[in-house]
């Protein structure tokens, strides 16, 4: 299958506005023909267009999934190719709910490069995750109004302890804590509980379905993925080896050369599309049906 440069040569050879669409769809179809499963690619162009709000996961994405699932033979299951920075917690919950209504738990996640935050949560709802040496998941600790909910909770506990140990530190901490709006700490705690609860449930009913230790395995994985203290940063990229160590059912993309080449060619085609068009997000199936979001130009 073509590599990054060879896909670019294809695009330049066809050299018209429709070339990116044709090339992407050509290889999505080849991948579906190889796996004999439905394929939907959920791709964000946030690496190329980091300032675009439309690159993150949102409630609007459900329309893309409705469009791409329509008329598919759902008995074939679904391979979901994910490349996303994540986004809204409520949005990923509704997306997983909808996908499971359509395909049950016969859904496999494929991560060619990055599926971060809510993208990791979406991957964890699948029965297994394909990752390569170049693939990464990310922490799922929720972000609340631009702050790490876990980080806020940790800081508040630290404040209580330091004031107890040294009452003289009270004025310093009062200044810091006064910036929090009323109920902020409680809202952060609820966001943490919400994210952990739904992913544990998805793991128990999907990836670990039928395992008599499903709850323990799910909690083990989440205890690491949701730990702001353990991962140190929400932008931390977690490789295959760590995902395997945490107990997730991850499969090496390199185990099947043909499958790997097809997945990476699809990935390259999407990356070139974002680089050379104004598209910011694409949800597309192997039959060529798609919802494409384009960059907003602010005057």
Secondary structure, 3 states (H helix, E strand, C coil): CCCHHHHHHHHHHHCCCCHHHHHHHHHHHHHHHHHCCEEEEEEECCCCCCCCHHHCECCCHHHHHHHHHCCCCHHHCEEEEEEECCECHHHHHHHHHHHHHHHCCCEEEEECCEECCHHHHHHHCCCEEEECCCCEEECCCCEECCEEHHHHHHHHHHHHHHHHHCHHHHHHHHHHHCCCCCCHHHHHHHHHHHHHHHHHHHHHHCCCCCCCCHHHHHHHHHHHHCCHHHHCCCCCEECHHHHHHCCCCEEEHHHCHHHHHHHHHHHHHHHHHHHHCCEEEEEEECCCCEEEEECCCCC
